[in-house]
Amino acid sequence: MRILLTGGAGYIGSHTAVELVAAGHEVVVADNLVNSHVEAVRRVERITGTRVPLHVGDCADPGFMGKVFAEHSFDAVVHLAGLKAVGESVAQPLRYYRNNLDVLLTVCETAHAHGVTRLVFSSSATVYGDPAAVPIPEGAPLSVTNPYGATKLFGERILTDLVAASPEWRVLVLRYFNPIGAHESGLIGEDPAEVPNNLFPYITQVAAGRLPRLDVYGDDYDTPDGTGVRDYLHVVDLARGHLAAVERVAEGTGVAVYNLGTGVGTSVFEAIAAFERATGRKVPHRVVGRRPGDIASCYADPSAANAELGWAATRTVEQACADAWRWQSANPDGYRG
Ligand code: WQD
């Protein structure tokens, strides 16, 4: 299939591009590079030995999207483009609503105008808010506590209404848990523009000496060791979840929603220990107060994706730590180096 991959120069996008190309799909990337690098796409080409056309522009711009669709006859869209920092979304809600919703609306309108009605949508476990129970199935109650999460929830609603009005559409919604790690080559990986908010890139930069110490945000949660528990999913497993979704979006009708997670919860202390075992590097850390908005536990029930997509995570947190360290060691300044 010929796939438009929006946001394909980003962390998830570049890894997804590798898996789609490796499986024989043609991939075209559209990305505004606001939080990504053209070098990532060049490295996808190096890994796959295949050319990956890149259109640089704003996916919310109908003129830009129209040109991209006019140039290629796509079979489907994998839509990842969007702003994704929870804390930033709280500080800049209008920017997040404008960008993430306009991008989705423009991509859908332009696709429809060009006869493309198959879409895989990047959503997030953040739509579950503070879950009443774990592991979390797709039918669990949805609630959001920040503008970023709201744009994902609204995005799912927009797509549900689109499919109800236009049954020719087929949509698969993928709710990511916590992506970590990097491609085994060490050529692509997570490259935060500023000091990382997320745990794993922060640990990696502490291990590399770029940051002095990890602050553990609370050890008084109702969890086995008191620290926050999350479902850390290797980014290559996540990328392969998109491949499985692309192969399913080519058939069937309607909207289907899938959790992409391991189904296993890992605490902050367990993550630190896994990283130290995998890399031999110490991660100096101290316990401080809770981070506002954090929840105790969040991990997936991935049984629907296992059964209906034929997908399951196979890589461990330790493997992800080793892969992330290989990327960090080979690219101390990320793609800017
Ligand atoms: C994980 C755990 C922290 C940093 C976020 C978004 C979510 C998704 C993934 C986009 C928590 C603890 C963290 C640190 C720490 N993004 N922690 N010290 O908050 O589960 O999810 O990223 O879809 O939408 O909400 O991930 O990596 O920030 O935190 O102790 O310096 O690590 O308290 O328990 P989170 P995270």
Boltz pocket constraint, residues with backbone or C-beta under 6 A from the ligand:
constraints:
  - pocket:
      binder: B
      contacts: [[A, 84], [A, 86], [A, 123], [A, 124], [A, 125], [A, 126], [A, 176], [A, 177], [A, 178], [A, 179], [A, 196], [A, 197], [A, 198], [A, 199], [A, 200], [A, 202], [A, 214], [A, 215], [A, 216], [A, 217], [A, 218], [A, 227], [A, 228], [A, 229], [A, 230], [A, 268], [A, 291], [A, 294], [A, 295], [A, 296]]
      max_distance: 6.0
